């Protein structure tokens, strides 16, 4: 084991509510930056023309798969590392962080080589037409070289968060997103003396934005947190680190892949109601990440808090954090649902000028968001299970939410009451999923005996 400075757990003392807020707010900002990254790219590419926008649209499934792999690894790193920091094992913490970055490099090298060699057959299979393939090839060739700079910051920022610092990863992603937004028009349209590169310019802007995030994350891990080591480890140590991270990372990546599948099934049902219904549903899907931003922020922050306190055997703090997170999600998401109910028509008019589409968007925003509180509870439930090394519980909870509650309830609502019934089914499915998640959390965590808690803070 390598020598490393002592790594103290920052989250095992202090007021629980204040700590959770201080962890969650930066995560919300960081998530908004990531969402903005994609929106800005899509906007500037749309100015090039329909073919270019269609070409990039075909790349979304590939990008989603790669992102899911990276997020899965990040969840594994954050879970394992936060518990080890809670236990006070600084040397093991350094080994986990270093070996996780190495694992990410190995995986992306394999993926990038395979991706570059299969661009044409893959996108042909996805339905890209012959005249769009050359545009896709230009974009993806650069994109695949950029993938390491996507994966490493996600894994690296997860390691930074595991130390109890959510501000630095958020700052890194905000700066990367702003840099991408500045470079997009310069490189796409050749402004201010820059070369006019068209769709390739968008890929290069993404590459440079991610490169900054990579360098910044690695610098913080090495220089400030002392979590990266260049001392040659034993193979057995590396393999043990990989096993620990992948035990959570593989189920987590698979879990993140379930949502696009469920969304595809639902889209197929919505499509039976016509183009206007699809357009309205699409707007709803775009609004949802913003509407559940509190849950998304908590789902990234809470596992770090739970992991450190679980590692330090501070079970009462774990119980308190889960209970307060649930209350915060219920209050905030019900308020957001009320806000969307009131402002639905204004939001709809911002996305469309067709009367039927506007009406359907309003119907969606008046019904579906009332289930977001249940969705939020389910999301944090999965995060907590991952934090305490129960990834298959997290996966099962997501399977129950999506394929026992959400999709079946939506289908039943559609079958008996049409499109409006489908929206009510989506809402009810999320509510039921939230109830299931809460009872499961109560059973596994909130009934822990107080005497089980250790006073040893490692």
Steps between C-alpha positions, in 0.01 A plus 500: 500500500628848415559765763254790489401792721220423743161551334246617758128450458340845482135400524479292819448803725291817492136584433349248257262741324762769444748243374252351253409845367865596461559178304185516286498863379833472312383171346186670367715766335730235352209296363352810337839562337505147359145537365598833347804338334275288277239770439760751379653245262158414357409867452811598304499179294135564410613826334708295253196324359263207539748234384760608754242505781374157393857368490567609857161364610610155379803524729288545816458125572876448476567797724239374746663156521845651556367742760319217681825303518683802639226580751490134609874508568458832679228357726727207584796726576294739713342218701818304570722803558260685732466192726876448510554868588239457774700206633815714500707279267697764304729258318210291372316818396796605286520155344127499410512845338815425298387157384156636402654757267716224349190279457320786324795540259503128416125492434491813285799383294310184406179692434665768286685255277186291451294814436732645236507167313120464497369852427336420165346158583380617843323813380362323194342252740358792698325619184726778375454569128789495254519878463523548877772237564794719383391774743471247783844364414658849521342565838549157660864461396588800715241410765656158565838663558324729748337214696793452744461866595130435572546187709802602710343822639180315591699238690744758637227738615326206671822435693520868598136493619578193712730719710201722587571773243219553250592860418819430306345244259214743432740786429696275262188407304367857490830631360514212248141573389567874465816426299305268271229764452763761403691268267192361322419807284869586454594159362174415324462829310861623495448821697777738613768340286430142605474236220148419381471128579125442489382195693861404570532829686227388740691177566824693561322740736374200697850348499663816637230547765546143624880532485482790744277296732746208485808707580322684781360183662835320487683804639262521797527127569880505481605833650224586745341173607814283460286218365708415193818297530765423236661227711473163326242291689465125537275343237288348777434848642391635163270205433345532846432871437342420165282227654379734776415781256344278232286315756302824525596658166365227270151482659493881518584535129236239416249684718563831322442318170150394607351850484559549123338159438192595701490838328511328161207275592300798619586698187367216286170517688483878472573479125167322446332831585672692220782745437356770723494259797863403434601866485323572830654194666842610376461838668395329822807278491723808454334678794526200734876517580459863603186423701670221699830684535480488882472121496783471248722724711420304816554168321859607432564659841320262738710187416817687597350596837353154559820326386730687738264463796432135423874435484542679835200306643309823560167332434285762674632763258419269209142461625462875550637580154259262327198632689587865442577439132159341455326796666698751294413320176129479584473871581717629213353278229140567599578873483658450156193303387277786613720749314481294179123470544471879514753583228436206265348706220788750497752216482303333221487819294878531526539161330224508238255727323260222396177505703467121534861451607469782754184342644668159537810650660279679752316176577834322554634773729178511701503125571838325480707728732282408800679166493849650503515490881459121486757481221743701715460267800562202273814663356654569841405148611715354223783737589495398866511129414802559275667700776488206744618240247157360408500562122256223417242649737546828313454324168191312620346823628546658156357196324195516727460873435530481123355164400257416781368849575581768241460329161212263596299777669553726199391223263189425706410868515544526123296186438199615699513881484714597201793744504380681810472165675858423397616820670306409815655153486851651483423714802346215700784263408755741645294549817472124560872455428579768757285327761674168435842666525411670828373180667814319384723777639310490831543125523874496423622825658254689717455210741871464576550475874667809652733280707653365176662837442868529572652798673828430321545754222811324360 
